[in-house]
Amino acid sequence: MYIAIMGYGVVGSGVAQVINKNHDSIVRKSTQSELEIKYILDIRDFPGDPNEKLFVKDFDVILNDPDIKIVVETMGGLHPAYEFVSACLKAGKHVVTSNKELVAEKGCELLGYAAQNNVNFLFEASVGGGIPIIRPISQCLAANEIDEFAGILNGTTNFILTRMINDNMPFEEALRLAQDNGYAERDPSADILGHDACRKVCILASLCFGKHVYPGQVHTEGITEITLEDVEYAKNWGGVIKLLGRAKRSEDGKQISAIVSPAFVDHHSQLAGVDDVFNAILVRGDAIGDVVFYGRGAGKLPTASAVVGDVIDCARHENKQKFFGWADSQDGYVSDYLDATTSLYVRANCNHPSETLSNAQKAFGEIKVLKRPNAPENEIAFVTPVATERELRTKLETVLGLEVITTIRVTDY
């Protein structure tokens, strides 16, 4: 059986490396007599590369070769990945991808093409890198109704927040350190603004709840506004700040809520101790309770490992499609984030702290006042009771003398 790889960047070259290094065991596990890379598609040249003779620049070479049964897409981005992948599926070729943007935006459509042509479209590596999560949810936890999940889904932002928490390092300095260590891109916006985590939430929510969730439906906030002052207040509250991607099914099952945002996480939570570039995903099922998947969420070989696992799965199902996928969704399926219940951490300036805290107490009922060392006299911080976010923000506007600096959601994970 022949394979083609589209894109020879970090992940694509890792896939070739893993297949060549572990060739014999991979072939044995695939139940095929042979698995061989025939083409590698990339617009660049790689003189001296061990796979130099396999490179092609014309996608049609792959598309029109009937010997190519499995195509690995590791180009990234939406275009031309979408056009190439959809063409391969329509031509009856299995496709494996690590491309989270492609799956988040076009997953439902591409799964449909796979079903129509009796092939598989698999994407274990699109969430959590080398952490097994897609297959465990779709197979191992299949007996459960998944009620909700929450995850640290981006290693770059988790590294930055860890340095802020553990080393008292300002955000800008922590970001530079992440870039120096190769954890953050030169343009880190997809990570620090939450877009990367949002795409992973879309994939997980689609899988867990059975209908496609699009990135535009998920309220997304990043970590650019988090300060060391907020980190200190979180510690006084009894926890840490993490960037969480979350989704939850409504009680009647007709809607879900989904959000990416910084959040206070209690020190006792299994997510609180996940540091540096590690990821963790907590899945809550009605039968199993809470399970947590933990590991390196990115990296050349961990991600390549997940990709090659899908290649083996496709080889085992050469002429058979796995029962795998979800339906499309309608407008209103993802509820307004303001209708979700939460409590809020509030940091604010005011001229008369005692009077303003009293006003906040009247507006919210019981509040938890927070302290930090060397806080300015005009700075206050507190945590509200639980209510819908809409109600909480409406009440915030009624508190006389309150000049809100920042708000962060407080979780119960």
KEZA-660151 format. One record per residue (C-alpha): x, y, z; residue in three letters. Coordinates in steps of 0.5 Angstrom, whole numbers, m for minus. Example, Ala and Ser with C-alpha at 12.3 -4.5 7.8 and 13.67 -1.06 7.14 Angstrom:
2
SITE      xx      yy      zz   residuo
SITE      25      m9      16       ALA
SITE      27      m2      14       SER
This chain:
413
SITE      xx      yy      zz   residuo
SITE       0       0       0       MET
SITE       3       7      m2       TYR
SITE       2      13       2       ILE
SITE       3      21       0       ALA
SITE       5      26       5       ILE
SITE       3      33       3       MET
SITE       7      38       7       GLY
SITE      14      37       9       TYR
SITE      15      42      15       GLY
SITE      16      40      22       VAL
SITE      10      35      23       VAL
SITE      10      32      15       GLY
SITE      18      31      16       SER
SITE      16      28      23       GLY
SITE      11      23      20       VAL
SITE      16      21      14       ALA
SITE      22      20      20       GLN
SITE      17      16      24       VAL
SITE      15      11      18       ILE
SITE      22      10      16       ASN
SITE      25       9      23       LYS
SITE      19       4      26       ASN
SITE      17       1      19       HIS
SITE      17      m6      20       ASP
SITE      13      m5      26       SER
SITE       8       0      23       ILE
SITE       7      m5      17       VAL
SITE       6     m11      22       ARG
SITE       1      m7      26       LYS
SITE      m3      m4      19       SER
SITE      m4     m12      17       THR
SITE      m2     m10      10       GLN
SITE       4     m13       7       SER
SITE       8      m7       6       GLU
SITE       7       1       7       LEU
SITE      11       5       3       GLU
SITE      12      13       2       ILE
SITE      11      14      m5       LYS
SITE      11      22      m6       TYR
SITE      12      28      m2       ILE
SITE       9      34      m4       LEU
SITE      12      41      m2       ASP
SITE      13      47      m6       ILE
SITE      20      48      m3       ARG
SITE      27      44      m5       ASP
SITE      30      39       0       PHE
SITE      37      38      m3       PRO
SITE      41      32       1       GLY
SITE      34      30       5       ASP
SITE      34      23       6       PRO
SITE      27      23       2       ASN
SITE      30      27      m4       GLU
SITE      27      23      m9       LYS
SITE      20      23      m7       LEU
SITE      19      30      m8       PHE
SITE      14      33     m13       VAL
SITE      11      40     m14       LYS
SITE       4      38     m17       ASP
SITE      m2      36     m13       PHE
SITE      m5      32     m19       ASP
SITE       1      27     m19       VAL
SITE      m2      24     m12       ILE
SITE      m9      25     m14       LEU
SITE      m9      21     m21       ASN
SITE      m4      16     m18       ASP
SITE      m9      10     m17       PRO
SITE      m3       7     m12       ASP
SITE      m4      12      m7       ILE
SITE      m9      10      m2       LYS
SITE      m7      14       4       ILE
SITE      m6      21       4       VAL
SITE      m3      25      10       VAL
SITE      m4      33      10       GLU
SITE       1      37      14       THR
SITE       1      43      10       MET
SITE      m3      47      15       GLY
SITE      m8      53      14       GLY
SITE     m15      52      10       LEU
SITE     m13      53       3       HIS
SITE     m10      50      m1       PRO
SITE     m11      44       4       ALA
SITE     m19      44       4       TYR
SITE     m19      43      m4       GLU
SITE     m13      38      m4       PHE
SITE     m16      34       2       VAL
SITE     m23      34      m1       SER
SITE     m21      32      m8       ALA
SITE     m17      26      m5       CYS
SITE     m23      24      m1       LEU
SITE     m28      24      m7       LYS
SITE     m22      20     m11       ALA
SITE     m23      15      m6       GLY
SITE     m17      16      m2       LYS
SITE     m16      16       5       HIS
SITE     m14      22       9       VAL
SITE     m10      23      15       VAL
SITE      m9      30      18       THR
SITE      m6      34      23       SER
SITE      m9      41      21       ASN
SITE     m14      43      26       LYS
SITE     m16      49      22       GLU
SITE     m19      45      17       LEU
SITE     m22      40      21       VAL
SITE     m25      46      25       ALA
SITE     m28      50      19       GLU
SITE     m29      44      14       LYS
SITE     m30      38      18       GLY
SITE     m37      36      17       CYS
SITE     m37      37      10       GLU
SITE     m30      33       9       LEU
SITE     m33      27      13       LEU
SITE     m39      27       9       GLY
SITE     m34      26       3       TYR
SITE     m31      21       6       ALA
SITE     m38      17       8       ALA
SITE     m40      18       0       GLN
SITE     m34      15      m2       ASN
SITE     m33       9       3       ASN
SITE     m26      12       6       VAL
SITE     m24      15      12       ASN
SITE     m22      22      14       PHE
SITE     m18      22      21       LEU
SITE     m15      27      25       PHE
SITE     m13      25      32       GLU
SITE      m7      29      31       ALA
SITE     m11      36      31       SER
SITE     m12      36      38       VAL
SITE      m7      35      43       GLY
SITE      m1      33      39       GLY
SITE       1      26      41       GLY
SITE      m4      26      47       ILE
SITE     m10      21      45       PRO
SITE     m16      24      45       ILE
SITE     m20      23      39       ILE
SITE     m20      16      39       ARG
SITE     m22      15      46       PRO
SITE     m28      20      46       ILE
SITE     m31      16      40       SER
SITE     m29       9      42       GLN
SITE     m27       8      49       CYS
SITE     m32      13      52       LEU
SITE     m37      11      47       ALA
SITE     m42       8      52       ALA
SITE     m42      15      56       ASN
SITE     m46      21      54       GLU
SITE     m41      27      55       ILE
SITE     m44      32      59       ASP
SITE     m38      37      58       GLU
SITE     m30      38      58       PHE
SITE     m25      43      60       ALA
SITE     m18      43      57       GLY
SITE     m11      47      57       ILE
SITE     m11      46      50       LEU
SITE      m5      51      48       ASN
SITE       2      49      50       GLY
SITE       5      56      48       THR
SITE       0      60      53       THR
SITE       1      55      58       ASN
SITE       8      56      58       PHE
SITE       7      64      59       ILE
SITE       2      63      64       LEU
SITE       7      58      68       THR
SITE      13      63      68       ARG
SITE       8      69      70       MET
SITE       5      64      76       ILE
SITE      12      61      78       ASN
SITE      17      66      76       ASP
SITE      13      73      77       ASN
SITE      15      74      70       MET
SITE      11      80      66       PRO
SITE       7      77      60       PHE
SITE      12      81      55       GLU
SITE      18      78      58       GLU
SITE      15      71      58       ALA
SITE      12      71      51       LEU
SITE      20      73      49       ARG
SITE      22      67      53       LEU
SITE      17      62      49       ALA
SITE      19      65      43       GLN
SITE      27      64      44       ASP
SITE      25      57      46       ASN
SITE      21      55      40       GLY
SITE      15      55      44       TYR
SITE      12      61      40       ALA
SITE      12      63      33       GLU
SITE      15      70      31       ARG
SITE       7      72      30       ASP
SITE       4      69      36       PRO
SITE      m3      71      35       SER
SITE      m6      65      34       ALA
SITE      m4      62      41       ASP
SITE      m4      68      45       ILE
SITE     m11      71      43       LEU
SITE     m14      64      43       GLY
SITE     m15      62      36       HIS
SITE     m11      56      36       ASP
SITE     m15      53      43       ALA
SITE     m22      55      39       CYS
SITE     m21      51      34       ARG
SITE     m19      45      38       LYS
SITE     m26      46      42       VAL
SITE     m30      46      36       CYS
SITE     m27      39      34       ILE
SITE     m28      36      41       LEU
SITE     m35      39      42       ALA
SITE     m37      37      35       SER
SITE     m34      30      37       LEU
SITE     m37      30      44       CYS
SITE     m44      33      42       PHE
SITE     m45      30      35       GLY
SITE     m46      37      31       LYS
SITE     m41      41      28       HIS
SITE     m39      47      32       VAL
SITE     m36      53      28       TYR
SITE     m30      57      30       PRO
SITE     m35      63      29       GLY
SITE     m40      60      34       GLN
SITE     m35      60      40       VAL
SITE     m33      66      44       HIS
SITE     m26      67      45       THR
SITE     m21      71      49       GLU
SITE     m14      70      50       GLY
SITE      m9      72      55       ILE
SITE      m6      79      53       THR
SITE      m9      82      58       GLU
SITE      m7      78      64       ILE
SITE      m2      81      69       THR
SITE       2      79      75       LEU
SITE      m3      83      79       GLU
SITE      m9      78      77       ASP
SITE      m4      72      78       VAL
SITE      m3      75      85       GLU
SITE     m10      75      87       TYR
SITE     m12      68      84       ALA
SITE      m7      66      89       LYS
SITE     m10      69      94       ASN
SITE     m17      66      92       TRP
SITE     m14      59      92       GLY
SITE     m12      58      85       GLY
SITE      m8      59      79       VAL
SITE     m10      62      72       ILE
SITE     m11      58      66       LYS
SITE     m13      59      59       LEU
SITE     m19      54      58       LEU
SITE     m23      51      52       GLY
SITE     m29      49      55       ARG
SITE     m36      46      52       ALA
SITE     m42      44      56       LYS
SITE     m49      40      54       ARG
SITE     m55      44      56       SER
SITE     m60      40      60       GLU
SITE     m65      38      55       ASP
SITE     m59      37      50       GLY
SITE     m62      42      45       LYS
SITE     m56      47      46       GLN
SITE     m49      47      48       ILE
SITE     m45      53      51       SER
SITE     m37      53      49       ALA
SITE     m32      58      50       ILE
SITE     m25      60      50       VAL
SITE     m22      64      56       SER
SITE     m17      65      62       PRO
SITE     m20      62      68       ALA
SITE     m19      62      75       PHE
SITE     m18      54      77       VAL
SITE     m18      52      84       ASP
SITE     m11      49      87       HIS
SITE     m14      42      88       HIS
SITE     m16      41      81       SER
SITE     m13      36      76       GLN
SITE     m12      42      71       LEU
SITE      m8      47      76       ALA
SITE      m2      43      76       GLY
SITE      m1      42      69       VAL
SITE       5      47      67       ASP
SITE       9      49      62       ASP
SITE       8      46      55       VAL
SITE       4      41      57       PHE
SITE      m4      40      55       ASN
SITE      m9      37      59       ALA
SITE     m16      35      57       ILE
SITE     m22      34      63       LEU
SITE     m28      30      60       VAL
SITE     m34      29      64       ARG
SITE     m38      23      62       GLY
SITE     m45      21      65       ASP
SITE     m42      14      67       ALA
SITE     m35      15      67       ILE
SITE     m35      21      71       GLY
SITE     m28      25      70       ASP
SITE     m22      23      66       VAL
SITE     m16      27      64       VAL
SITE     m12      26      58       PHE
SITE      m5      29      59       TYR
SITE       1      30      56       GLY
SITE       5      34      51       ARG
SITE       0      38      46       GLY
SITE       5      39      40       ALA
SITE      12      37      38       GLY
SITE      15      34      32       LYS
SITE      15      27      34       LEU
SITE       9      27      39       PRO
SITE       4      30      33       THR
SITE       7      25      28       ALA
SITE       6      19      33       SER
SITE      m1      21      33       ALA
SITE      m1      22      25       VAL
SITE       2      15      24       VAL
SITE      m3      12      28       GLY
SITE      m9      14      24       ASP
SITE      m5      12      18       VAL
SITE      m5       5      21       ILE
SITE     m12       5      22       ASP
SITE     m14       7      15       CYS
SITE      m9       1      13       ALA
SITE     m13      m4      17       ARG
SITE     m20      m1      14       HIS
SITE     m17      m1       7       GLU
SITE     m24      m2       4       ASN
SITE     m29       0      10       LYS
SITE     m31       6      13       GLN
SITE     m30       7      20       LYS
SITE     m37       9      24       PHE
SITE     m34      16      26       PHE
SITE     m37      23      25       GLY
SITE     m42      28      26       TRP
SITE     m48      32      23       ALA
SITE     m48      39      21       ASP
SITE     m51      44      26       SER
SITE     m56      50      26       GLN
SITE     m56      57      28       ASP
SITE     m57      58      35       GLY
SITE     m54      51      37       TYR
SITE     m49      54      41       VAL
SITE     m52      59      46       SER
SITE     m50      66      48       ASP
SITE     m44      66      52       TYR
SITE     m47      71      57       LEU
SITE     m53      66      58       ASP
SITE     m48      61      61       ALA
SITE     m47      61      69       THR
SITE     m41      63      72       THR
SITE     m38      67      78       SER
SITE     m33      73      76       LEU
SITE     m27      75      79       TYR
SITE     m27      83      79       VAL
SITE     m21      88      79       ARG
SITE     m22      95      80       ALA
SITE     m20     102      82       ASN
SITE     m24     106      86       CYS
SITE     m24     113      90       ASN
SITE     m27     110      97       HIS
SITE     m25     102      97       PRO
SITE     m30     101     103       SER
SITE     m36     104     101       GLU
SITE     m35     101      94       THR
SITE     m34      94      97       LEU
SITE     m41      96     101       SER
SITE     m44      98      94       ASN
SITE     m42      91      91       ALA
SITE     m44      87      97       GLN
SITE     m51      90      96       LYS
SITE     m51      89      88       ALA
SITE     m49      82      89       PHE
SITE     m50      79      95       GLY
SITE     m44      75      98       GLU
SITE     m38      77      95       ILE
SITE     m31      74      97       LYS
SITE     m26      80      98       VAL
SITE     m19      79      95       LEU
SITE     m12      82      97       LYS
SITE      m5      82      95       ARG
SITE       1      85      98       PRO
SITE       3      92      96       ASN
SITE      m4      93      93       ALA
SITE      m5     101      91       PRO
SITE     m10     104      96       GLU
SITE     m15     105      91       ASN
SITE     m15      98      88       GLU
SITE     m20      93      90       ILE
SITE     m21      85      88       ALA
SITE     m27      81      89       PHE
SITE     m31      74      87       VAL
SITE     m38      75      85       THR
SITE     m43      69      87       PRO
SITE     m45      64      81       VAL
SITE     m50      67      76       ALA
SITE     m51      68      69       THR
SITE     m46      72      66       GLU
SITE     m51      77      63       ARG
SITE     m54      78      70       GLU
SITE     m47      79      73       LEU
SITE     m44      84      68       ARG
SITE     m51      88      69       THR
SITE     m50      88      76       LYS
SITE     m43      91      75       LEU
SITE     m45      97      72       GLU
SITE     m50      99      78       THR
SITE     m44      99      83       VAL
SITE     m43     106      84       LEU
SITE     m35     108      84       GLY
SITE     m33     102      81       LEU
SITE     m28     103      75       GLU
SITE     m27      96      73       VAL
SITE     m20      94      70       ILE
SITE     m21      87      69       THR
SITE     m26      81      70       THR
SITE     m24      73      69       ILE
SITE     m29      67      70       ARG
SITE     m28      63      76       VAL
SITE     m29      55      74       THR
SITE     m31      49      79       ASP
SITE     m26      44      75       TYR
